């Protein structure tokens, strides 16, 4: 992949975001119309956001792992860009999980937080990938991509631990198996699809920032590269969740950024 942004990138991104908004709107409509669970009541509907965001988190960090391996194998900057973008988005979705989880737990378990296996391992996951962002942002040498890739591989070990924590340890308040039927099951599947497409659309836009930054670095435009880096950090922290789909930072065009 060169540093020239293809002409189809922005139109394709708009189509992808259009599909994302349509799916999210559909899922919200279905959530509103889904049956109310008999024991938990309306609070149970948080699961239609909590579970899909957790799946998106694991997919994003899994992509970080795969892209990190690919970078160490090929030394292509594009794989590092994918790993960096996916890890930032994974942290955002993980934050959604950390917020919606206690809201659901307060009604289900009568407590905002408990140190049970799934919650504890997921909190560790969040801290580790937050640390990944700190380490990556603090490195400015040529070894930045290599160190980040090694971290992206090492940190992946916590994903199967989170996934299997309910099976491996006793005392978990999370059920081992959840059975949903009818409209509830359909609503959950649609919501999961919507959030996965949301992840893809956000990744598509976030990669464009990496493309612009790489073009700036190739030209020696350190100022533009720094502005793009700050923009990426804003997106990762949720302050500019939709900014990546707008105009190019620093006035970069859709051809070669200039």
N, C-alpha and C positions, 0 to 999 in steps of 0.2 A: 504494500500500500504506500503510495507516494504522499507527499505533503500537499498535493493539489486536490482541493475539495471537489468531488464530482458535481456536475450541474444537477443531477437527479437527487442529490442528498436532501436539500430543503423540501422539495415537493413530496418526496417519499416520507420525510419526517412529518409533514403536515397530514398526510393520509394516515400515518400510524397514530398520531395524536387524535385525529378524528375518530378512528376506531376505538381508541382508548376511552375517550369521553362518552361515546355511545355505549360501550360496555359498562362503564362505571355508572352511568345514568340508569341503565337497565337493571344493574345489580341493586342499586339503591331503591329503585321502584319495587323490585321483587322482595327486598328486605322489609320494606314498609308493609307489603301485603302478605308476607309469610306468616304462618300460624304462630300464635304466642305460646311458648312452652308452658306446660301446666304448673311446674314447680317453681321455676325461676322467674317466670313472667317475661316482660318485655326486655329486661336486662340481658336475657339469653341471646338476643339478636346481635350483641357485640361480637359473638363468635363469627359472624359473617364478615367481620373486618379483621378480627384478631388472627384467625387461622390463615386466611389468604395472605396477610402481611407477613406472617411467619414463614409461609412457603416461599414467598418472594425473597425474604431474607436469606434463606438457605440456598436458593438458586443463585442469588447474586454472589454470595461468598464461595459457592461451588465454582462459579465462573471465574472468580478471582484466582482460585486454586489452579484451574485448568490453564488460564492465560499466563499465570506465573511460570508454570512448567514450560509452556510454549515459548516464553521469552528466554528462559535459560537455555533452551534448546536451539533457538534460531537467532537470538539477539536482535530481533526485529522490534522497533519501538512501538509498533501497533499493538503487539501483545501486552506490552507494559501499559499502554494507554487503556486497553480493555480491562486489565486487572485493576488499575487505579480507579477507573470509572465505576466498575462493578462494586468495588469495596466501599466506595463512598455511598452509593445508592443502597447497598446492603445495610450500612449503618443507619441510614434514614429509615428504612423499613423496620429495622430492629428496634428503633426508637418508638415507632408506632406500636409494635408488639409490647414493649415495656410500659407504654401508657395504657393501652386497652386491657392488658392482662389484669392489673389490679382493679380496674373498674368491674370486670367480670368476677374476679375473686371475692370482692367485697360482698356480692350477693350470693355467690355459690358457697363460699367457705367462711363467711362472716369475718373476714380479715383482708386488709389491703395487701399484705405481703406475708409470706411464710417461707422459711428456708427449706423447702422441699426440693427434690432432685431436679425437676425440669426448670423451675424458676431459677435455682442457683446456677445451674450450668448455662442457662441462657444469659444470665447477668454476666457471668464470666466471659461468654462469647462477645457480648456487647463491649465490655471493657477491653478485651484483647484487640478487637478491630478498631476501637477508638484509639488505642495505642499505636496501631498500624498507621493511622492517619497522622498522628503526632510524629512518629519516626520518619515517615515519608516526607512530611513538610519540613523537617529539620535538616534533611540531607540535601546538599547542593553539589556534591562531587559527582564524578563519573560513575561511582559505585552505587548511586541512588537506586537505579533500576534493578541492579543485581540484589542489593540488600532487601529491597521491597519485595522482590520475587521470592526470595528465600523465606521471608516472613509470611507471604501469602500462602506458601506451601505448608510451613510449620503450623500456622494457626488453624489450618483446615482440620487438624486432628480433633478439634473440639466439636465439629459439626456432627459426626456420628455419635459422640457422647451425648449431645443434646437430644438427638433423635431417639437414642436407645435408653435414655436415662430412666424412663418409666418402666422399662423392662428389667434393667440391671439392678435398680435399688428399690428397697422397700420404703414405705412411707410416702410415696408419691400421691399427691391429691389429684393429679391429672389421671383421667381414666386411660387404661391400656387400649381399649377399643371403644370407638364411638359409632353408634348406629343411628343414621338419620334416614328417614324415608319420606316419600312424597314431596310436597312443596319445599320442605326444609332442606332436603338433600339437593334438589334442583337449584335452590337459591344459593347454597354453599358452592356448588360446582360453577355456577355462573360467576359468582363473586371471585372465586379462585382464578377463573379464566381472565376476568377483568383486571385483577391485580398483576397477573403475570404479563399481560399485554402492556399494562402501565409500566412495569419494570423495563420491558423492551423499548418502549417509547422514550422513557427517561434516559436509558442507556444510549439510545440513538442520538439524543440531543447532547448528552454529556460527552460523547466521543467527538462530536464536532468541535467542542472547546479544545480538546486535546489536539485535534488536527490543526486548528488555528495556532495553538501555542507552538507546535512542532515547526510549523511554517515560519513563525516569528524567530524561533531559535536558529533555524537554518539560515535566515537572513541576518542573524545577529541583532535582532530587535529585542533586546532584553526587557525594555519597558513594556512592550505589548505582551510579551510572555508573562511578565509579572502580573499584569492586569488580568490576563486570562486565568492565571493560577488563583488570584483572589476571587474571581468570579466562580471558579470551580468550588472553592471552599465555601462560598456563600450558598451554592446549590446544595452541597453536602450537609450544611447546617440548617437547611430549610428556609433560609431567608430569601432565596431567589429560585423557588421551585419551578417557575415557569420561564425564567429568563433565558434559558439556553435555546429556546425555540424562536427567539426574536432575532434582532439584527446581530450581525457579527461584531464581537468585541473589537474595538480599535478600528472599525470600519473595514474589516476584512470582507472580501467579496467571495462569491461562491466558486470562482475559479481559483487561481492561486491567491492565497491571502495576501493582501497588499494594502 
